[in-house]
Amino acid sequence: MALIEPIVGFSDEMVAWRRDFHAHPEIGFQEERTSRIVAEKLASWGVEVHRGIGKTGVVGVVKGRGANGPRVGLRADMDALPMDEATNLPYRSTNPGVFHGCGHDGHTTMLLGAARYLASTRNFDGTVVLIFQPAEEGLGGARAMLADGLFERFPCDEIFGLHNSPKGPQGRIAVRAGVAMAAADFFDIRITGRGSHGANPHYGTDPTMIAVTLAQAMQTIVSRNVDPLKATVVSITQLHAGSAYNVIPDSAVLTGTIRTFDAKVRELVRSRMRALAAGIATAFAATIDVTIRDGFSVLENQESSVAVVAEVARELLGEVDLAPTPNMASEDFADMLHVVPGAYFWLGTTPGPMVHNPSYNFDDEVLPVGASMLARIAERRASSA
C-alpha cells in the first residue's frame, strides 16, 4: 500500500474517534452528539462549518489554493441502527437498543481523517464539500439534506462516498459503473377481519389465516410475474396478530420490503401486491389496506467517476475490483447521485459478521485506507485540468 503518510501518521487518533462514536451511537435524526463532535473537529482544523442541514446534518467547506476550480463532494453517514450489540467489546454501545451495526462510525471517522488532511494541505484548486449525513438507515436523511438546499447552498460538480464491506478482502476497493445498488420500497399491510373466541372461529373473520394466505400469494409475484432475468426480492419481515391463546383477533399486520433494479419491475410488483390484497380481501370478506413507501432510489454510478475511483485505488492499493455483483441492499446516497453525478464504492474489511448483524465489528485497520481514498479522490477531482 502507498497510503497518504500524514493520514497514516494520525491513524491512532482516528481509531480513538471511531471507538468513541461506537460507544455513543445515535439513531437517525438524533445524531446530536455525533454532529457536535464532527463540527468541533472540523472547526478546529480551520474548516468552514455549517450545521442543521437535514436536521442533524453537518457540511464542511474546504477551499483550495486556487481562486477557482472544480467543486467535489465527499459524503459519510453518521447514524446507528435500532438494535442491540452482541460483541462485548470494551468500547461497545453504552446506549441500550442502539448499535453502530453498519459501520457508519467508521465512515464518519474516515471522512474526518480526509478532512483533517485536506484542510492542512489544500493541495487542490477548487473546493471540497464535506457532507456528514444523518439518518441513512431508511429514514430519508439524504432527502432531508436535499430538501434543505444542500447542493444549492454548496454546489458540487461531482460527489463520492464509500461503504465498508465485511465480505473482504481487507483493503480491496470494489466499484462498478452503472446500476450498483437496488431501489427499496417498504410496505405495511393491515388486514381487518372480525374477532371471536378461539373455540368458535365461525363467528369471526380470522385475519391471521388471511395474513398467511396473502403472505404465500405474495411469494408468487417474483416467481410467476417478474422476468427471471430481472433480479427482484419481496421479503415479508414482520407479521403481528393477536395477544392471547383463545382469542381470534380483529386485525393482523404484515410488513416488509421490495428490492428492484428496474423501474417497470418496481411498478409491477407494487401493482401485483395491491391486486392480490384486493382479491384475497374479497375472497375472505375482509378489509385489506396496503401502504407502499418509496424508501430508496436505484443507485447508479457515473462511468467517469468510477474511472477516478479505480485510478486512485490502483495508485494507493495496487489493484481494484471493477466487476462486483450489483448489490440488492439499498443506500440513500442514490438520491444525491440523482442530483450530482459521482460514484459510490466499497472498501473491503477483514471478513467477519455482516453489517446489521449484532456481532458485526468494524475493522479499524481500514480507517487510513478509506481516508486516503477520499482525500486523494478530492485532490484529483478538485484540481483544474
LUMSEGU-935554 format. One line per 2 residues: number of its first residue (from 1); their letters; for each residue x, y, z of C-alpha. Coordinates in pm, whole numbers, padded with zeros to 5 digits, always signed. Layout:
! LUMSEGU-935554
NUM> a> X Y Z; ... $
! end
This chain:
! LUMSEGU-935554
1> ma> +00000 +00000 +00000; +00106 +00360 -00067 $
3> li> -00133 +00544 +00160; -00110 +00915 +00237 $
5> ep> +00162 +00939 +00503; +00013 +01221 +00719 $
7> iv> -00314 +01024 +00742; -00128 +00708 +00841 $
9> gf> +00053 +00921 +01100; -00265 +01005 +01288 $
11> sd> -00433 +00665 +01245; -00428 +00603 +01621 $
13> em> -00630 +00919 +01671; -00878 +00803 +01410 $
15> va> -00922 +00475 +01596; -00998 +00671 +01914 $
17> wr> -01255 +00886 +01736; -01422 +00582 +01580 $
19> rd> -01444 +00392 +01908; -01588 +00696 +02084 $
21> fh> -01859 +00723 +01817; -01917 +00349 +01852 $
23> ah> -01966 +00373 +02228; -02218 +00655 +02186 $
25> pe> -02437 +00559 +01888; -02738 +00767 +01786 $
27> ig> -03021 +00673 +01551; -03135 +00881 +01256 $
29> fq> -03211 +01250 +01312; -03094 +01216 +01673 $
31> ee> -02719 +01242 +01600; -02679 +01547 +01825 $
33> rt> -02358 +01436 +01999; -02206 +01295 +01682 $
35> sr> -02276 +01606 +01473; -02147 +01832 +01751 $
37> iv> -01817 +01643 +01769; -01786 +01641 +01389 $
39> ae> -01847 +02017 +01375; -01599 +02087 +01655 $
41> kl> -01324 +01883 +01491; -01379 +02044 +01152 $
43> as> -01373 +02394 +01304; -01053 +02314 +01494 $
45> wg> -00883 +02236 +01162; -00993 +02563 +01004 $
47> ve> -01281 +02418 +00804; -01587 +02635 +00736 $
49> vh> -01873 +02458 +00919; -02250 +02460 +00864 $
51> rg> -02487 +02269 +01093; -02854 +02176 +01096 $
53> ig> -02878 +02077 +00730; -03129 +01794 +00707 $
55> kt> -03195 +01838 +01082; -02870 +01699 +01224 $
57> gv> -02651 +01705 +00914; -02317 +01885 +00901 $
59> vg> -02140 +02033 +00599; -01778 +02145 +00595 $
61> vv> -01624 +02353 +00317; -01252 +02341 +00238 $
63> kg> -01131 +02589 -00022; -00819 +02509 -00219 $
65> rg> -00524 +02725 -00316; -00667 +02847 -00644 $
67> an> -00928 +03115 -00698; -01146 +02878 -00899 $
69> gp> -01171 +02511 -00974; -01399 +02209 -00962 $
71> rv> -01624 +02152 -00662; -01613 +01799 -00523 $
73> gl> -01837 +01649 -00257; -01737 +01373 -00015 $
75> ra> -02014 +01215 +00191; -02033 +00993 +00502 $
77> dm> -02333 +00876 +00704; -02348 +00918 +01084 $
79> da> -02647 +00723 +01217; -02662 +00391 +01402 $
81> lp> -02921 +00113 +01395; -03203 +00050 +01646 $
83> md> -03065 -00289 +01754; -02867 -00444 +02037 $
85> ea> -02495 -00516 +02016; -02357 -00862 +02092 $
87> tn> -01981 -00800 +02063; -01892 -00736 +02430 $
89> lp> -01608 -00508 +02312; -01457 -00272 +02571 $
91> yr> -01595 +00021 +02369; -01935 -00141 +02297 $
93> st> -02251 +00068 +02280; -02350 +00245 +02600 $
95> np> -02698 +00317 +02459; -02927 +00013 +02502 $
97> gv> -03100 -00085 +02180; -02875 +00134 +01963 $
99> fh> -02570 -00005 +01781; -02334 +00103 +01504 $
101> gc> -02405 -00228 +01333; -02341 -00094 +00983 $
103> gh> -02009 +00084 +01032; -02127 +00442 +00994 $
105> dg> -01900 +00529 +01286; -01613 +00419 +01062 $
107> ht> -01745 +00611 +00761; -01772 +00930 +00968 $
109> tm> -01419 +00879 +01100; -01270 +00820 +00755 $
111> ll> -01425 +01142 +00623; -01294 +01328 +00928 $
113> ga> -00947 +01188 +00856; -00969 +01305 +00495 $
115> ar> -01095 +01645 +00612; -00805 +01693 +00853 $
117> yl> -00552 +01618 +00580; -00723 +01830 +00313 $
119> as> -00758 +02126 +00548; -00388 +02114 +00637 $
121> tr> -00257 +02080 +00280; -00520 +02234 +00048 $
123> nf> -00331 +02083 -00242; -00607 +02149 -00496 $
125> dg> -00753 +02441 -00689; -01125 +02420 -00625 $
127> tv> -01349 +02340 -00329; -01413 +02022 -00132 $
129> vl> -01755 +01991 +00031; -01761 +01751 +00328 $
131> if> -02112 +01610 +00379; -02187 +01435 +00709 $
133> qp> -02535 +01294 +00654; -02787 +01187 +00919 $
135> ae> -03049 +00913 +00902; -02928 +00690 +00620 $
137> eg> -03096 +00379 +00764; -03434 +00414 +00594 $
139> lg> -03535 +00750 +00741; -03454 +00967 +00441 $
141> ga> -03152 +01162 +00560; -03024 +01231 +00207 $
143> ra> -03364 +01360 +00101; -03381 +01580 +00411 $
145> ml> -03047 +01739 +00324; -03154 +01787 -00038 $
147> ad> -03481 +01946 +00078; -03274 +02188 +00285 $
149> gl> -03097 +02300 -00033; -02776 +02101 +00007 $
151> fe> -02650 +02143 -00347; -02799 +02489 -00398 $
153> rf> -02606 +02613 -00094; -02297 +02401 -00154 $
155> pc> -02275 +02331 -00528; -02083 +02022 -00634 $
157> de> -01975 +01911 -00978; -01917 +01556 -00860 $
159> if> -01970 +01357 -00540; -01819 +01042 -00387 $
161> gl> -01899 +00810 -00098; -01797 +00469 +00033 $
163> hn> -01920 +00179 +00246; -01725 -00086 +00431 $
165> sp> -01768 -00448 +00319; -01707 -00734 +00567 $
167> kg> -01700 -00970 +00271; -01336 -00865 +00230 $
169> pq> -01064 -00890 +00130; -00921 -00628 +00361 $
171> gr> -00818 -00312 +00180; -00969 -00404 -00158 $
173> ia> -01174 -00138 -00337; -01473 -00256 -00540 $
175> vr> -01671 -00024 -00767; -01895 -00070 -01070 $
177> ag> -02026 +00169 -01333; -02400 +00200 -01389 $
179> va> -02657 +00035 -01164; -02483 -00073 -00844 $
181> ma> -02747 -00094 -00567; -03118 -00165 -00561 $
183> aa> -03418 +00057 -00508; -03617 -00024 -00195 $
185> df> -03984 +00009 -00107; -04126 -00059 +00238 $
187> fd> -04479 -00191 +00273; -04734 -00204 +00554 $
189> ir> -05041 -00423 +00504; -05323 -00407 +00758 $
191> it> -05585 -00683 +00749; -05911 -00613 +00930 $
193> gr> -06137 -00907 +01000; -06371 -00980 +01288 $
195> gs> -06257 -01119 +01620; -06414 -01409 +01805 $
197> hg> -06347 -01677 +02066; -06079 -01921 +01954 $
199> an> -06324 -02207 +02015; -06582 -02054 +01780 $
201> ph> -06397 -01937 +01468; -06718 -01949 +01260 $
203> yg> -06839 -01634 +01437; -06539 -01434 +01320 $
205> td> -06329 -01350 +01016; -05982 -01470 +01106 $
207> pt> -05718 -01213 +00999; -05430 -01448 +01085 $
209> mi> -05536 -01700 +00821; -05586 -01418 +00573 $
211> av> -05236 -01290 +00653; -05085 -01634 +00594 $
213> tl> -05273 -01672 +00265; -05165 -01329 +00144 $
215> aq> -04804 -01389 +00251; -04791 -01709 +00048 $
217> am> -04954 -01547 -00253; -04705 -01259 -00246 $
219> qt> -04421 -01506 -00294; -04558 -01580 -00642 $
221> iv> -04504 -01220 -00756; -04135 -01272 -00823 $
223> sr> -04155 -01636 -00930; -04454 -01600 -01165 $
225> nv> -04480 -01234 -01271; -04127 -01094 -01296 $
227> dp> -03887 -01171 -01580; -03639 -01423 -01430 $
229> lk> -03351 -01217 -01571; -03454 -00910 -01372 $
231> at> -03340 -00958 -01012; -03618 -00880 -00763 $
233> vv> -03684 -00951 -00396; -04008 -00938 -00196 $
235> si> -03945 -01006 +00172; -04206 -01015 +00447 $
237> tq> -04014 -00928 +00761; -04287 -00886 +01022 $
239> lh> -04623 -01048 +01099; -04817 -00922 +01401 $
241> ag> -05152 -01055 +01521; -05329 -01140 +01843 $
243> sa> -05242 -01136 +02212; -05399 -01448 +02366 $
245> yn> -05424 -01824 +02309; -05801 -01830 +02291 $
247> vi> -05883 -01508 +02108; -05905 -01467 +01731 $
249> pd> -05801 -01106 +01683; -05969 -00834 +01482 $
251> sa> -05663 -00750 +01279; -05321 -00855 +01158 $
253> vl> -05030 -00665 +01007; -04768 -00767 +00751 $
255> tg> -04466 -00550 +00676; -04160 -00592 +00461 $
257> ti> -03953 -00467 +00170; -03934 -00479 -00210 $
259> rt> -03595 -00459 -00386; -03563 -00393 -00758 $
261> fd> -03321 -00254 -01017; -03578 -00176 -01288 $
263> ak> -03849 +00094 -01268; -04105 -00111 -01465 $
265> vr> -04049 -00415 -01245; -04082 -00195 -00937 $
267> el> -04425 -00076 -01050; -04527 -00431 -01150 $
269> vr> -04450 -00562 -00801; -04644 -00279 -00637 $
271> sr> -04942 -00338 -00868; -04948 -00715 -00813 $
273> mr> -04924 -00674 -00437; -05226 -00445 -00433 $
275> al> -05420 -00672 -00669; -05354 -00982 -00459 $
277> aa> -05460 -00797 -00145; -05782 -00679 -00308 $
279> gi> -05867 -01027 -00436; -05797 -01201 -00107 $
281> at> -05993 -00936 +00081; -06294 -01012 -00138 $
283> af> -06248 -01388 -00104; -06241 -01374 +00276 $
285> aa> -06490 -01088 +00324; -06227 -00880 +00500 $
287> ti> -06066 -00540 +00451; -05701 -00513 +00349 $
289> dv> -05522 -00178 +00334; -05184 -00166 +00154 $
291> ti> -04936 +00118 +00202; -04614 +00115 -00002 $
293> rd> -04345 +00376 +00066; -04060 +00471 -00166 $
295> gf> -03760 +00422 +00064; -03455 +00431 -00163 $
297> sv> -03381 +00501 -00529; -03165 +00284 -00754 $
299> le> -02800 +00380 -00708; -02623 +00445 -01038 $
301> nq> -02255 +00535 -01068; -02120 +00755 -01344 $
303> es> -01858 +00584 -01557; -01609 +00874 -01549 $
305> sv> -01633 +00894 -01169; -01581 +00519 -01139 $
307> av> -01268 +00556 -01351; -01129 +00807 -01099 $
309> va> -01200 +00576 -00806; -01025 +00293 -00990 $
311> ev> -00726 +00510 -01076; -00679 +00620 -00716 $
313> ar> -00729 +00266 -00584; -00456 +00135 -00813 $
315> el> -00225 +00418 -00710; -00275 +00368 -00336 $
317> lg> -00352 -00003 -00311; -00224 -00163 -00629 $
319> ev> -00550 -00315 -00751; -00925 -00266 -00779 $
321> dl> -01232 -00485 -00843; -01429 -00330 -01129 $
323> ap> -01687 -00606 -01165; -01860 -00658 -00829 $
325> tp> -02210 -00805 -00845; -02484 -00541 -00812 $
327> nm> -02594 -00521 -00451; -02957 -00592 -00351 $
329> as> -02907 -00371 -00046; -03000 -00004 -00081 $
331> ed> -02829 +00323 +00002; -02979 +00671 +00011 $
333> fa> -02663 +00821 -00136; -02851 +00724 -00452 $
335> dm> -03070 +01033 -00410; -02764 +01258 -00409 $
337> lh> -02635 +01085 -00723; -02966 +01168 -00894 $
339> vv> -02879 +01536 -00850; -02499 +01534 -00883 $
341> pg> -02301 +01272 -01079; -02044 +01065 -00895 $
343> ay> -01960 +00722 -00760; -02015 +00505 -00455 $
345> fw> -01764 +00232 -00379; -01696 -00045 -00130 $
347> lg> -01391 -00088 +00092; -01319 -00446 +00194 $
349> tt> -01251 -00521 +00560; -01133 -00833 +00740 $
351> pg> -01408 -01090 +00671; -01647 -01138 +00960 $
353> pm> -02013 -01098 +01059; -02201 -00892 +00803 $
355> vh> -02349 -00549 +00862; -02680 -00538 +01052 $
357> np> -02567 -00843 +01249; -02548 -00795 +01631 $
359> sy> -02194 -00938 +01624; -02068 -00707 +01348 $
361> nf> -01736 -00538 +01430; -01582 -00259 +01220 $
363> dd> -01221 -00318 +01114; -01018 -00020 +01241 $
365> ev> -00721 -00112 +01022; -00900 +00020 +00712 $
367> lp> -00956 +00370 +00855; -00643 +00519 +00691 $
369> vg> -00728 +00333 +00369; -01071 +00490 +00340 $
371> as> -00948 +00834 +00448; -00663 +00820 +00194 $
373> ml> -00901 +00716 -00085; -01141 +01003 -00013 $
375> ar> -00863 +01259 +00025; -00681 +01160 -00294 $
377> ia> -01004 +01149 -00497; -01083 +01502 -00374 $
379> er> -00735 +01628 -00461; -00754 +01471 -00806 $
381> ra> -01103 +01596 -00897; -01088 +01939 -00732 $
383> ss> -00782 +02036 -00931; -00806 +02223 -01263 $
385> a> -00705 +02033 -01572 $
! end
